Amino acid sequence: MKCISLLIACTCFGAVMGQTKKLLVDQQPIVLSTNVLKDKIKGGWAGQTIGVTYGGPYEFRYLGKMIPDTLALKWPEGTIKRYFDQEPGLYDDIYMDLSFVDVIEKYGVDAPVDSFANAFARADYPLWHANQAGRYNILHGIKAPLSGHWSMNPHADDIDFQIEADFAGLMHPGMANSSSKLCDKVGHIMNYGDGYFGGVFMAALYTQAFVMNDISMIISQALKTIPKQSDYYRCMQDVIDWHKMYPNDWQKTWALLEKKWIIDYVCTDGALAPFDISARINSAYVIMGLLYGKGDFAKTMEIAIRCGQDADCNPSSAAGVLGTIIGYDKIPELWKQNLKAVEDRDFVYTNISLNKMYALGFKHTTDMIRRNGGSVKDAEVRILYQEPKPVKMELSFPNYQPVERKRFTKGDLFLKDTASMVFEGTGITVNSGMTNEWNARTDHVFKVQVDLDGKQQIIELPYHFLQRKNELLSVNGLKQGKHVLKLKLLNPDNRSDVVLKDAIIYAAQKK
């Protein structure tokens, strides 16, 4: 069997383009020097850190519109250190990954899913969207994979696992199917459908970035992990096709993407609103950065940022993949000089620094190489390439679309005693919160009696901010028609009020 050798690191990105232009075949051996492997692992983690920092000031500042060229994107000296010192929560892209890395370090990659679920559900960091919904589910006895399923998690299609799956890809150079297997375990803790596909695809990009250098080929190979019948696959394929049609005009592709794929989805913050935290659209922005960036580190990040929406996570993913392709040593010094001041500092909520992660990454990666039939020597590793195969098809919220946002009053309603609403549709989500929630660290748990068409249940709303439930209620699959919802607060607390923000009404999709 022919073996591809990449023992010598080339001096520039373009010099290696021809080495891996031909598609690899399943179980084809690939040889990398250990120095090159280490350099690529470092490049992946460093790229993520640089990218999320560069995009940090623009996160969700531009919704449904591009960041104009007239706005200069700044990279002041000491910017990463400033975020580490003053706003360390920016690095949730990374410390979430590190939670799962720590589980693997302690218990091995075969650790049960509960180990991964509890690691993030009981962590001290705040979570959002699918992660927080998954955390609430786990803390209330709803285990994975049900904790991430759309029937229990109204954020199932959101970006969460997409920004946390880097570790799986960086552990599996050239081994996309093994990466997908790990994604199946971890990704369904908080996501399903497109949200799960986003993580599988991002991880697969990393797996290919170790063993080939042509960006278009890396993306096409990684996309083989996604079922072709999914909207996620079709959206990524559209970006690939539009890039071929308009190879020098990313803004044209952005406009086509907006026209075809910016559609209402079920996320309780994005439904019927410009805000879009879906995995699908933000994945599209990542590969736009990679395709139109053409291997230029700064341009790749800039395009991913200027697409808008999740403008810190997207350049983080794009720069992480590109950093893996070119390796740490080839990341321009302009970007690394800000990084070096923090490489020995642990990320907030962890005991892992970048330098520790570089070493752990090499350890876990070589373990996976051996586990999958390869070999590791002092000077080189031998990887058996895996032809990417699609994961199982999943569809969140089938035949289900938001049709109306409805308030209980003209503004937010404080649930002092009772509240009610009559709506017409097949489902409803009630978005809730609390006054003083950022300071909420008590053990009090509000209990709300929900009566929907005469059927009652008790919903628990923890006052503690880390354990909160942002949607008081999310019900789907009702018979089309009028429904009556009644809410009753059973145990008020003088330190806070339950706030009913609004309700999203759903109906069956029109055929």
SULJO-V993553 format. One record per run of one state. SS is the DSSP state (alpha for helix, beta for strand, coil for the rest). FROM is the first residue (numbers start at 0). LEN is the number of residues. Records with the same first field share a line. If there is no record, write none. Layout:
BEGIN
SS: FROM-LEN + FROM-LEN
END
This chain:
BEGIN
coil: 0-3 + 6-6 + 16-12 + 58-20 + 86-1 + 107-5 + 121-7 + 139-6 + 148-9 + 158-1 + 163-2 + 170-4 + 187-6 + 209-5 + 223-7 + 245-4 + 261-16 + 293-3 + 306-6 + 326-1 + 330-2 + 339-6 + 346-6 + 371-3 + 376-3 + 384-1 + 386-14 + 406-6 + 414-3 + 425-1 + 434-2 + 439-5 + 452-2 + 462-2 + 467-3 + 475-5 + 489-3 + 493-2 + 496-1 + 507-4
beta: 3-3 + 28-5 + 157-1 + 174-1 + 277-1 + 345-1 + 352-1 + 374-2 + 379-5 + 385-1 + 400-6 + 412-2 + 417-8 + 426-8 + 444-8 + 454-8 + 470-5 + 480-9 + 492-1 + 495-1 + 497-10
alpha: 12-4 + 33-25 + 78-8 + 87-20 + 112-9 + 128-11 + 145-3 + 159-4 + 165-5 + 175-12 + 193-16 + 214-9 + 230-15 + 249-12 + 278-15 + 296-10 + 312-14 + 327-3 + 332-7 + 353-18 + 436-3 + 464-3
END
